[in-house]
Amino acid sequence: MPTQTMITDTALTELPTRLRQAREDKGLSRAQAEKLTGIPAKSIEKFETDNQEPSISRVKTLCDVYEICPADLLGMDVVNDDEIDDDGFDHDDVPTVEAEEHNDDDVDTSIPSHRALVTIDDTEVLEPIIDLLNELGVLRDDGLESHRRRATRLIEELQEQLRSLEPVDLIKLADVCELYRADCPTANMIEVVFSESMDKGQAYCGKIEERIIDTAVFGIDLYEIERKPLVALAEKLAWSHGVEMKGTALLIFDDWGTHQDLALALRPTLRKMAIMGEGPDLVDSNKFKRRS
């Protein structure tokens, strides 16, 4: 008898536990899982503690590494076709209700939050960008110098796609990429900037877009690193690679301005160095201490 698979609400509730169990069964730490999947260990932790819902693409990536079937991870139930009506629902599990007259305006067409993993209506615009970021992260782990042309092209594709995101989606992605929150605006703040000036709003978004790409190229948001080691790096690269202050800040003695100024000055050179395999390990918290 023909069958179909269906995802139950219980399965979605149990997904965080199933993800953790699958990783542990494979004998992997979260750090090891990050290296194999390109998904940040912090994100994996959030998936496993039900603090963040993984996208379908990330579920598939984790399943590939954990060597399990997505259907098993999602706890899909097998249902006979003759138990399912043409609309695709198993009506044996749906209580019968008495029909009531209503207006179309009264109908709630929103998708329940627990169905988000299946429909991803609220994140589908981010899916291709997240996939590109993950791919770039995997290349970084393997060594960008072995994938110079592909890495360069991925950065270009990311820049192009990020420019099409509205502020609310851009900030969602910033959260996923774990940009340093103290220097990350809200969507409402960006909208205020846009209301004052279109050009300023676009420039503001552009800075966030580049920070998002930084997390894939460097493995960290430059704004998360303390200013002192960034200044030391800027002074070193000023001599070796001609790095200089850009924007409105002025170079006075050893003053390289704010994190924004430092990132603007350092980013082009650091990206080239990373792709050539010559860049510093910015993820090393001993050399590049984190801001609190």
N, C-alpha and C positions, 0 to 999 in steps of 0.2 A: 504494500500500500504506500503511495507517495507520501513523503513527509516534508515538513519545513522546520526551520529552526527559528525560535523566538527568544528575545532577551527579556527576562523577567525583572521586575522591580527589585526583588530580593538579590538577584545576581549583581545588579548595579550597586546595591548597598554593600555587597561583599567584595566588590572589586578591589578596594585598597588592601584588604587582607590577602586576597588572591595574588595581587602583584608582589607583595612582600614575601609570601610563601614561595612563589615561583622563583624569585631571585635567590632566596635562601636555599631552596632545593638545588639550584644550580651551583651553589657554593660561592656566590659573588657578594662582595661588599658593594655599597652604593657607589663608592669611588671606582671600583672595577667596572660596574655596570655603566658608569658615565663614559669611561674610555672605550667601551665596546659599542655603545649606542650613540654617543655624541649628545646625550641628554644630560644636563647638569645634575649632579648628585642631589643638590637642594630640591630640584624639581621632582626627582624620583622619590625623595623623602616626603614631599607634599602629596604626591599621588598615593603613597602608602599610608599616609595618616589622614586621608580624606580632607586635606586642606586645599587641594587643587584637582580639578577633573582633567585627566589626560585627553588629548585629542585622539582621534582614530588612528592617525598616522603614527603617533607615539606609542599607542597600544600595539600596533603591528610591529614597530621596531623592537619593542621590548619582547614581544612574543618570539621574534626571530632569534634574538640573543638567548632567551631563556629556553628556546627549543620546545615551545608548547603551541598548541593550536589556539588561535584567538577564540574559537567557539568554546573551548574548555575554560579559558581564562574568564570569559564573559558569562559562563554558566548558561549557555543557550539550551533551552528545552526543546526536545523533539516533539512536534505536534503533527498528527495525521491531517492530511489535506481535507478529509471529509468533515473535520471538526472546525474548519476555518471557512468563513464566508468569503465572498468575493472581495470584501473590503480589507482582508488580511488579518482580522482579529479573531481570536478564539472567544466566541461569545458565551461559552459554557462558564467562563470565569467572570462574566460581566453580569451584575445584578440587573433584573428587569425593572424598569421604572415606567411609571405611567406618563404617557405623552402629555405635554402641555403646550398651549399656544404661546408663541413668542415671536418677537420681531427679530429680524436679522441683526439689528443693531445691538441686541442683547446677547448675542452669541460670543463667547470668549474663544477666540481663535489662537490664543497664545499656546506655545508648546510647553508642557510641564518641564521644570528644571531637571527632573530625573531622566528625561529623555534626551538631554543634551548630548550625551555620549553617542547616541545613535544618529541624531539629526544634525548635530553641530551647526545649527543655523546661526548661533550667536558667534561662532568662531571660524566659519568656513572661509571668510575673507582673509584670515590669518594663516590658514593651512599651507598654501604654497610658500609663504614667506618663512614660516617655521621650518618647513622642509629644507629650504635653501640654507637657513642658519644651521640646521643640524648637519647638512652635508659639508658646509664649510668648517664646522667644528670637528667633524671626523677627519677632514683633510689636515686640520691643524694638529690633531693628535698623531697623525701619520707623518707629519712634517710637510709644511706648505711648500718647502723648496722642491719637493718631489711632484708638486702639482701646481706649478707657478701659473700656467695659462688658465687652468680651470679655476684656481682660486681667484685670480684677477677677474675672470668673467663672472663668477658668483657674486663678487663684491659689486660689480656693475649692475647685475640683475637685481640684487637687493636694493641698491640705491634707487633703481627705477621703480620697483614695486612698492617700496616704502613711501615714495612720494605720492602715491595714490590713496594712502590711508587717511581717514578722517581722524581728528584728535582723539576721540573716544577709543578707537581701535589701536591707535598708536600707543596710547598709554596702557591699554591691555597688554600689548606686546612688550612694552617696557617692563611691566610687572613680571611677565613670563621670563624675560631675560635678566631679571633681577638687577635693574639699574639702581645705583645708589639713591635711595629714596629721599634723602635730605636735599638733593639737588635735582629732583625730578618733579615737574609740575603736574597738576591734575588737568583733566580734559577741560574743565571749566576755566582754569587759568589761561589755557591756550586760546580758548574761545574769546576771552576778554582781550587778549593781544590782537587777535584777528579783527575784533570789532573796532580797534583803534587804528590798525593798519594791516592791510593784506600782506604787504611785503614783510613786515615785522613778524606776522604770524607764520608765514612760510619759512622765514629764517629760523624762527624758534623751533618749528617742527624739524627742520633740517639738522639742528644740533642733536636732537633726540635720536633721529634716524641714524646718524653717524655713531652715536654711543651704542646703539643696538648692534650695529655691525661690528664695533670694537669687541663686544662680548664673544663674537664668533671667531674673530681674527686673533685676539690676544687672550681670550679666555676670561676676561674681566673688563668691567667698566672702568676707564681711567679715573673717573671721579671717585671711585671707591678707594683709591690709593692716597695715602697721606701726601700733602703738598711737598714736604721736604725732600723725599726721594725723587719725586717728579722734577723738582727744581735741579737737583744734582744730576739727573739724567739729561735734562735740557742743556745744562752748562757743558756737560761732556759732549753731547751731540752738536752743540754750537761750534765746537772746535773741529770735530771729526767729520760732520756732515752738513755744516752750514745752517743748522736750525736757528731760527730767529723768531722773535716775538711778532705775532700777527694781530690784526684787529686794532682796537683803539688803545689798548694798554701800552704804556711806554716802558722800555727796558731801562731801569735806573739801578745801577750797580748790579745786585743779584736779584732784583725784584722781577719775577716773571709773571706777575699778576695772579689772577684767580685760577681755579681749576679749569674754568672755561677757556681762559687764555692759554694755559699750558697744554690742554688737549688740542686746541687749534694749532698750536705751534709744533707739537710733537707728532700728531697723528700721521701726516703724510710720510714722514721719514720712518716712523716705527712700522707702518704697514709694509713699506718697501723692504725694510730689513727682515720683517717676519716672513715675507714671501721668498726672500733670498736665503732664509735660514740663519740669519745673522743677528736677529733681534734678541733683546734681553728677555728673560723669563719673568714676565710681569705677574704671573700667578704665584711666584715665590714670595710668600708673605714675610719671610725673614729679610729679604732684600728690599721689598716694596711693602712696607707696613700699611695695614688697612686703617681707614678712618673709623672712628667709633660711631 
